[in-house]
């Protein structure tokens, strides 16, 4: 996160709020034909995954000491927070 400013993070967080879709990662407990995706992934099997409805009700920056931050996330149960973190990590790559 290098020279990222607190305001940049807060702006990105605002963009996450509301409803959207997210494709579950292969290393997740989401099931495909009765098998958990991570079980398939461990065998080297990759399957097409449908985007799922997600909702982020609250995403608030609690502490910021670049390059680390602590945040509060209140969301629907289907959200994959590692995917959310990955999106945040790309702030300076835009």
C-alpha positions, 0 to 999 in steps of 0.5 A: 500500500506504499504511499496510500492516504487514509482518504483513498482507502475510505473512498474505495470503501465507499465504493464497496457499499451496497449490493453487488455480485461476487464470484466465489474463489475456488478455495471456498466452502461453497458447494458445486454438485455436492462438493466443496470448492476447496476440495476440488481445488486441492485436486487441481480441478477448476470449475465455472462458478456463478456470481453470487449476490452479496451485500456490504452494509458497513465498511469502516476504517478503524485504524490506519498505519501504512501499509496496514489497516484495520477495518470493520466489515458488516456484510451478507453471509455470502461475501468472500472477505479475502476477495474484498481484501484483494480489491483493496490491495489494488488501490495504488495499482489503478 
